Amino acid sequence: MSVLSSLLLLTSMAATAEERHLGPHVHGQASVNVSIDAREMDVAASLPGHDAVGFEHPPGSPAEQAAVDKAIATLNQPTWFVVPAAAHCTLASAKVSPHGFGGAAEPGGHADFDATYHYMCSTPGQLDHLDVRLASAFPSVQKVVVNLITAAGSNQQALDGTTTRVDIQQ
């Protein structure tokens, strides 16, 4: 993993941990951090548990457990994150972490899902855009804030409703 990718993931994980403990936990809003460095692309996503499964407490029924399991499966297979085929990117690793759904969850606390992905791209010059369809996968998500870091710099793009395209300038 490159230095730039490592820095983005560490920053993302620290921000996610800080958000979970200090606020802002905004229902209806997810965040996606993308770092592209040479042939590597790292992605970190975070969304409130309420938007993923409809509740923020340990599952109390088989139906609630099934909802958590379905959200984990959806995030483990990131079909919501679409890369141009011409970039020839393959998913090298994926990790999903549900927080606040275990037996140690605090009453009235927030719960969320964090996911990280590592891609290898054989034609990274073809990465001119991404389609982030997190709102399609989780309809309660109304806004997705995408933070993008490339060799050309960084920017933030907010996607709402049906907007899914994130333009990349490398």
Backbone hydrogen bonds, N-H to C=O, Kabsch-Sander energy under -0.5 kcal/mol:
donor,donor_aa,acceptor,acceptor_aa,energy
6,S,2,S,-2.6
7,L,3,V,-2.7
8,L,4,L,-2.3
9,L,5,S,-2.4
10,L,6,S,-2.7
11,T,7,L,-2.6
12,S,8,L,-2.9
13,M,9,L,-3.0
14,A,10,L,-2.5
15,A,11,T,-2.6
16,T,12,S,-2.7
17,A,13,M,-2.6
18,E,14,A,-2.5
19,E,15,A,-2.9
20,R,16,T,-2.3
21,H,17,A,-1.6
22,L,18,E,-3.0
22,L,23,G,-0.5
23,G,19,E,-1.9
26,V,24,P,-0.6
27,H,25,H,-0.7
29,Q,26,V,-1.7
30,A,143,K,-2.5
31,S,46,S,-2.5
32,V,145,V,-2.7
33,N,44,A,-3.2
34,V,147,N,-3.2
35,S,42,D,-2.7
36,I,149,I,-2.7
37,D,35,S,-0.5
37,D,40,E,-2.8
40,E,37,D,-2.4
41,M,119,Y,-2.2
42,D,35,S,-2.5
43,V,117,Y,-2.4
44,A,33,N,-2.4
45,A,115,A,-3.0
46,S,31,S,-2.5
47,L,113,F,-2.2
49,G,111,A,-3.5
51,D,48,P,-0.6
52,A,48,P,-1.4
53,V,49,G,-3.2
54,G,49,G,-0.8
54,G,50,H,-1.2
55,F,49,G,-0.6
65,Q,61,S,-2.3
66,A,62,P,-2.3
67,A,63,A,-1.8
68,V,64,E,-2.0
69,D,65,Q,-2.6
70,K,66,A,-2.4
71,A,67,A,-2.1
72,I,68,V,-2.4
73,A,69,D,-2.4
74,T,70,K,-2.6
75,L,71,A,-2.4
76,N,72,I,-2.3
77,Q,73,A,-1.4
79,T,77,Q,-3.4
81,F,78,P,-1.4
82,V,80,W,-0.7
82,V,131,D,-3.1
83,V,81,F,-0.5
87,A,84,P,-1.8
88,H,85,A,-1.7
90,T,120,M,-2.8
92,A,90,T,-0.6
92,A,118,H,-3.2
93,S,118,H,-1.5
95,K,116,T,-2.4
97,S,114,D,-3.8
99,H,112,D,-3.5
105,A,102,G,-1.6
109,G,106,E,-2.2
112,D,99,H,-1.9
113,F,47,L,-2.7
114,D,97,S,-2.5
115,A,45,A,-2.7
116,T,95,K,-2.6
117,Y,43,V,-2.7
118,H,93,S,-2.2
119,Y,41,M,-3.3
120,M,90,T,-2.3
121,C,39,R,-3.4
122,S,88,H,-2.0
123,T,87,A,-2.3
126,Q,123,T,-2.0
127,L,124,P,-2.0
128,D,126,Q,-2.0
130,L,166,V,-2.0
131,D,82,V,-2.6
132,V,130,L,-0.6
132,V,164,T,-2.8
133,R,80,W,-4.0
133,R,131,D,-0.8
136,S,133,R,-0.6
137,A,133,R,-1.7
138,F,134,L,-2.3
140,S,51,D,-0.6
141,V,138,F,-2.6
142,Q,28,G,-2.3
142,Q,140,S,-0.6
143,K,28,G,-2.1
144,V,159,L,-2.9
145,V,30,A,-2.7
146,V,144,V,-0.6
146,V,157,Q,-3.3
147,N,32,V,-2.5
147,N,145,V,-0.6
148,L,146,V,-0.5
148,L,155,N,-3.1
149,I,34,V,-2.7
150,T,153,G,-3.0
153,G,150,T,-1.5
155,N,148,L,-2.1
157,Q,146,V,-2.8
159,L,144,V,-3.1
159,L,157,Q,-0.5
161,G,142,Q,-1.5
163,T,160,D,-2.4
166,V,130,L,-2.9
167,D,165,R,-0.5
168,I,128,D,-2.8
170,Q,168,I,-0.6
